[in-house]
Amino acid sequence: MKETGQEKVRIRRAWEGDAEDLLRLQRRLDRETTFMLLEPGERTTTVRQETEQIRRSFDTGNRTILVAEASGRMVGYLEARGGDYRRNRHTASINMGILQEFVGRGIGTALMSEAERWARQHGIHRLELTVMEHNEAAISLYKKMGFAIEGRRRESLFVEGSFVDELYMAKLLGRQEEHE
């Protein structure tokens, strides 16, 4: 349990029974923010498919799905997905979302910290993500967590009638023995 402001937030690994709540959270995020990749109604994942995604995160050593719970409900999540091949298994791509009413309460920091702890335990060397260039709060969080901007994907997204650049950010975790 982690204290973030006035609320207790629990960060934990998702389990199969979370599939319906996680899917509900993702769909709500699709509706309430334009910072997520999918627009409202585009997420066609079923509860069964989400259950399988969660199960797969336990079957491979380089994937995880973390959830944040506050006020008795799921309010955020982070998915880290490692590569499928020997040459990229050490790299995990991060996707994260937090309900707008809970942004700014330390939940993103808690999710990212737990993801990094998990990554180090599982031999992940590189964490990476993309973020819309105008998502200043997220960019600030990622920089605070040690991520650096590595590049720009010019006009890679079309959001609310305009093309938007994405920033490509990453953090190298170094060799495990350097951190013990």
C-alpha positions in Angstrom: 0.0 0.0 0.0 1.4 3.4 -1.0 0.2 6.7 0.4 -0.3 9.3 -2.4 -1.6 12.5 -1.0 -4.7 11.9 1.2 -5.6 8.5 -0.3 -4.1 5.1 0.0 -3.3 3.6 -3.4 -2.6 0.0 -3.9 -0.3 -1.0 -6.8 -0.5 -4.7 -7.6 -0.2 -7.1 -10.5 -3.4 -7.8 -12.4 -4.9 -11.2 -12.2 -7.4 -13.0 -14.4 -10.3 -11.9 -12.3 -9.5 -8.3 -13.0 -10.3 -8.6 -16.7 -13.7 -7.0 -16.7 -12.7 -4.1 -14.4 -9.6 -3.5 -16.4 -11.5 -3.4 -19.6 -14.1 -1.1 -18.1 -11.2 1.2 -16.9 -9.6 1.2 -20.4 -12.9 2.1 -22.1 -13.5 4.9 -19.6 -10.0 6.3 -20.3 -10.7 6.1 -24.1 -13.8 8.3 -23.5 -12.4 10.8 -21.0 -9.0 11.7 -22.5 -7.5 12.1 -25.9 -4.1 11.0 -24.7 -4.9 7.3 -25.1 -4.4 5.7 -28.5 -7.9 4.5 -29.0 -11.0 6.7 -29.5 -14.3 5.9 -27.8 -15.8 2.8 -29.2 -12.6 1.5 -30.9 -11.7 -0.9 -28.1 -13.2 -4.2 -29.2 -11.4 -6.4 -26.8 -13.7 -8.9 -25.0 -13.5 -9.9 -21.4 -12.3 -13.3 -22.5 -9.5 -11.7 -24.6 -8.5 -9.4 -21.8 -8.4 -12.4 -19.5 -6.1 -14.1 -22.0 -3.8 -11.0 -22.1 -3.5 -11.1 -18.3 -2.9 -14.8 -18.3 -0.2 -14.3 -21.0 1.5 -11.7 -18.7 2.1 -14.5 -16.2 3.3 -17.0 -18.7 6.1 -14.9 -20.1 8.9 -13.4 -18.0 8.9 -10.1 -19.8 5.3 -8.9 -19.6 3.2 -7.5 -16.8 0.0 -5.6 -16.2 -0.1 -3.5 -13.0 -3.2 -1.9 -11.6 -3.7 1.0 -9.2 -6.6 0.9 -6.8 -7.9 3.8 -4.8 -11.2 4.6 -3.2 -12.1 0.9 -3.5 -11.8 0.8 -7.3 -9.4 0.5 -10.2 -8.2 4.0 -11.1 -5.1 3.3 -13.3 -3.1 0.7 -15.0 0.3 0.1 -16.6 1.1 -2.6 -19.1 4.7 -3.5 -19.9 5.2 -5.7 -22.9 8.5 -7.2 -23.7 9.7 -8.4 -27.1 8.9 -11.8 -28.4 12.3 -12.6 -29.8 15.8 -13.2 -28.3 17.1 -9.9 -29.8 14.4 -7.8 -28.2 13.2 -9.7 -25.1 15.2 -7.3 -22.9 13.1 -4.3 -24.1 9.6 -3.6 -22.7 7.1 -1.1 -24.1 5.0 0.7 -21.6 1.4 1.8 -21.9 -0.3 3.6 -19.0 -3.5 5.3 -18.2 -4.9 7.0 -15.1 -8.4 8.3 -14.6 -8.4 12.1 -14.9 -9.8 12.7 -11.4 -6.8 10.8 -10.0 -4.1 12.5 -12.1 -1.6 14.5 -10.0 -1.8 12.3 -6.9 1.3 10.3 -7.3 -0.3 7.3 -9.0 1.7 7.6 -12.2 4.9 7.7 -10.1 3.9 4.7 -8.1 3.0 2.7 -11.2 6.2 3.6 -13.0 8.3 2.8 -9.9 6.7 -0.6 -9.6 7.2 -1.2 -13.3 10.9 -0.4 -13.0 11.2 -2.7 -9.9 9.5 -5.5 -11.9 11.7 -4.9 -14.9 14.9 -5.1 -12.9 13.8 -8.4 -11.3 13.0 -9.8 -14.8 16.1 -8.9 -16.7 14.6 -6.0 -18.6 17.3 -3.6 -19.8 15.2 -1.0 -21.6 11.8 0.5 -20.9 10.3 2.6 -23.7 7.1 4.4 -24.5 5.6 7.0 -26.8 3.7 10.1 -25.6 1.9 12.8 -27.5 4.0 15.9 -27.5 1.4 18.1 -25.9 0.9 15.7 -22.9 3.1 17.9 -20.7 2.1 16.2 -17.4 3.1 12.8 -18.7 6.3 14.0 -20.2 7.2 15.7 -16.9 6.5 12.4 -15.1 8.6 10.3 -17.5 11.5 12.7 -17.3 11.3 12.7 -13.5 11.5 8.9 -13.7 14.7 9.1 -15.7 13.3 8.7 -19.2 14.9 10.6 -22.1 13.5 11.8 -25.3 15.1 9.7 -28.1 13.1 10.9 -31.1 10.0 12.4 -32.6 7.4 10.6 -34.7 6.2 13.6 -36.8 2.4 13.8 -37.3 2.0 10.1 -36.4 -1.4 10.5 -34.9 -4.6 12.3 -36.0 -6.4 13.6 -32.9 -9.5 15.7 -32.9 -9.0 17.0 -36.4 -5.2 17.7 -36.2 -2.0 15.8 -36.7 0.0 15.3 -33.5 3.6 14.4 -33.0 4.6 11.6 -30.6 7.8 11.7 -28.6 9.7 8.4 -28.3 11.2 8.1 -24.8 13.2 5.4 -23.1 15.2 4.6 -20.0 18.1 2.2 -19.9 18.2 0.2 -16.6 21.8 -0.9 -16.8 23.2 -4.2 -15.8 21.5 -5.9 -12.8 24.8 -6.1 -10.8 25.2 -2.3 -11.0 22.0 -1.9 -9.0 22.5 -4.4 -6.2 
